[in-house]
Amino acid sequence: MEIGLNVENQVFSRVAERHGVESSAFWNEIREALEVARRSPEPAARAFWETVPENATAADVLRRIVEMV
């Protein structure tokens, strides 16, 4: 079952709030972390990023990661 983007944003916003972080700051940190991860030379990381479309949003990537765990 795919969760709608609005529901996902609400969930991520609640996580940020619980940790005392503004939602915009949360997303900025997530985007920065994903950009660092995207440049990883590790084979497992490279294999993961090859499955992610170029136009994927941060929410798309987070969804993939959550589905993997």
C-alpha beads as a LAMMPS data file, in Angstrom:
LAMMPS data file: protein, C-alpha beads

69 atoms
68 bonds

1 atom types
1 bond types

-500.0 500.0 xlo xhi
-500.0 500.0 ylo yhi
-500.0 500.0 zlo zhi

Masses

1 110.0

Atoms # bond

1 1 1 0.000 0.000 0.000
2 1 1 1.364 3.380 -0.959
3 1 1 0.879 6.216 1.481
4 1 1 -0.164 9.554 0.030
5 1 1 2.378 12.360 0.035
6 1 1 0.305 14.504 2.402
7 1 1 0.197 11.707 4.972
8 1 1 3.936 11.132 4.583
9 1 1 4.639 14.826 5.065
10 1 1 2.503 14.806 8.202
11 1 1 4.420 11.816 9.555
12 1 1 7.796 13.401 8.820
13 1 1 6.622 16.698 10.306
14 1 1 5.564 14.897 13.497
15 1 1 8.954 13.208 13.733
16 1 1 10.665 16.580 13.387
17 1 1 8.343 18.141 15.959
18 1 1 8.979 15.341 18.463
19 1 1 12.674 16.064 18.170
20 1 1 12.183 19.816 18.532
21 1 1 13.114 20.575 14.925
22 1 1 11.184 22.744 12.484
23 1 1 9.833 20.838 9.503
24 1 1 11.767 22.971 7.008
25 1 1 15.025 22.384 8.891
26 1 1 14.264 18.650 8.963
27 1 1 13.829 18.527 5.180
28 1 1 16.955 20.622 4.600
29 1 1 19.004 18.191 6.695
30 1 1 17.458 15.182 4.954
31 1 1 18.222 16.641 1.511
32 1 1 21.808 17.400 2.524
33 1 1 22.289 13.884 3.925
34 1 1 20.860 12.343 0.760
35 1 1 23.228 14.378 -1.426
36 1 1 26.208 13.180 0.626
37 1 1 24.927 9.597 0.436
38 1 1 24.405 9.899 -3.324
39 1 1 28.145 10.568 -3.738
40 1 1 29.207 7.545 -1.674
41 1 1 31.770 5.301 -3.368
42 1 1 30.538 2.238 -1.439
43 1 1 29.271 -0.538 -3.765
44 1 1 26.065 -1.124 -1.783
45 1 1 25.283 2.592 -1.809
46 1 1 26.031 2.825 -5.542
47 1 1 23.709 -0.129 -6.189
48 1 1 20.926 1.568 -4.209
49 1 1 21.308 4.913 -6.001
50 1 1 21.226 3.203 -9.398
51 1 1 17.636 2.176 -8.581
52 1 1 16.573 5.739 -7.727
53 1 1 15.251 7.845 -10.609
54 1 1 17.092 11.123 -11.240
55 1 1 13.940 13.147 -10.577
56 1 1 13.112 11.410 -7.270
57 1 1 12.219 13.741 -4.438
58 1 1 13.617 13.436 -0.928
59 1 1 10.269 11.933 0.100
60 1 1 10.570 9.360 -2.707
61 1 1 14.023 8.328 -1.495
62 1 1 12.902 8.166 2.134
63 1 1 9.967 5.989 1.092
64 1 1 12.362 3.575 -0.647
65 1 1 14.608 3.435 2.399
66 1 1 11.662 2.785 4.731
67 1 1 10.409 0.023 2.445
68 1 1 13.835 -1.644 2.628
69 1 1 13.874 -1.892 6.426

Bonds

1 1 1 2
2 1 2 3
3 1 3 4
4 1 4 5
5 1 5 6
6 1 6 7
7 1 7 8
8 1 8 9
9 1 9 10
10 1 10 11
11 1 11 12
12 1 12 13
13 1 13 14
14 1 14 15
15 1 15 16
16 1 16 17
17 1 17 18
18 1 18 19
19 1 19 20
20 1 20 21
21 1 21 22
22 1 22 23
23 1 23 24
24 1 24 25
25 1 25 26
26 1 26 27
27 1 27 28
28 1 28 29
29 1 29 30
30 1 30 31
31 1 31 32
32 1 32 33
33 1 33 34
34 1 34 35
35 1 35 36
36 1 36 37
37 1 37 38
38 1 38 39
39 1 39 40
40 1 40 41
41 1 41 42
42 1 42 43
43 1 43 44
44 1 44 45
45 1 45 46
46 1 46 47
47 1 47 48
48 1 48 49
49 1 49 50
50 1 50 51
51 1 51 52
52 1 52 53
53 1 53 54
54 1 54 55
55 1 55 56
56 1 56 57
57 1 57 58
58 1 58 59
59 1 59 60
60 1 60 61
61 1 61 62
62 1 62 63
63 1 63 64
64 1 64 65
65 1 65 66
66 1 66 67
67 1 67 68
68 1 68 69
